[in-house]
Amino acid sequence: MEKHRLNSQNQLMSSSLKREYLTNHLAKNLFIGLCAALPVTLALPVAALQVQVNPAKPRLGDTLSVLINLDNPNNGMTPEVSVGNKNYPAYKIAPKKYRALIPTTPLEKSGNRVIKVAAEGQSKNLAVTLSNRKFPVQRINLPPGKSGSRATEYELNRVAEFKTLLTPQKYWNGKFLRPNKGRISTIYGVRRYYNGKFANDYYHRGLDYAGASGSRVIAPAAGKVALVGTVSQGFRVHGNTVGIDHGQGVISIFLHLNRINVKEGDFVKAGQLIGTVGSTGASTGPHLHWGLYVHGESVDPTPWKTQKWE
């Protein structure tokens, strides 16, 4: 009898241990299942905002390219890029990549710049050192009473309007071509003294090519012809002029042309003939002036000919 009672107790204890084991095992599996079902983002840190600025060592007159990589670009938010109190648009150039262009000019002071980028609920400040650059200086003496040619109001208004263009589409692709085969006679950024007084607001806004009269002028990159002006219309200083909109705030302007081979609204490809070299407007001899502007500021075209811009 006692033996039968002990066997019954052992069976009860065995059943109890089995139930406890099953309960603990189920609870453990349930906990593991719940953890597996939780979103992965709770377990992983948020990826830092990825931003790159080119060139790595910019100088006055350079164009800064700010490349931004986003992890979740489908939220409809466009990155915000600013320097001080000035904002610059960022454009989508790939599924997860945006780019903003920031112009610099010889009228600025060298030193540190802070580029602020905000996207996907994050913000990042990038310190960029803008190096000084020595620009050639010309000294010009004007005879008493000689003020030179004065631009017409029509001319100034048309050119000013052209420089404000901000087309969302990007028309250019890769490096820019040189628009004329002539040698460069005046580089970008030359400063001037007039009758011994330094012209604080003046710098040569482009490159001059000493091409022969009638030599070909081609489009350095694809774009839409957004400005055609002639001497007969009142382009007294610029002379016969062609302006090309390359898109996303980048424009080219060509001055002192002899013949113009395009009209406003035409779409031109890189290398396409747009006119010929002349000496119209305020010009002392045949040459081509090519000005490149980014968001209304004249930048050095030279890096655009040697670097591939995305």
Secondary structure by P-SEA (a helix, b strand, c coil): caaaaaaaaaaaaaaaaaaaaaaaaaaaaaaaaaaaacccccccccccbbbbbccccccccbbbbbbbbbccccccbbbbbbcccbbbbbbbccccbbbbbbbbcccccccbbbbbbbcccbbbbbbbbbbbbbbbbbbbbbccccccccccaaaaaaaaaaaaccccccccccccccccccccccccbbbbbccccccccccccbbbbbcccccbbbccccccccccccccccccccccbbbbccccccbbbbccccccccccccccccccccbbbbbccccccbbbbbbbbccccccccccccccccc
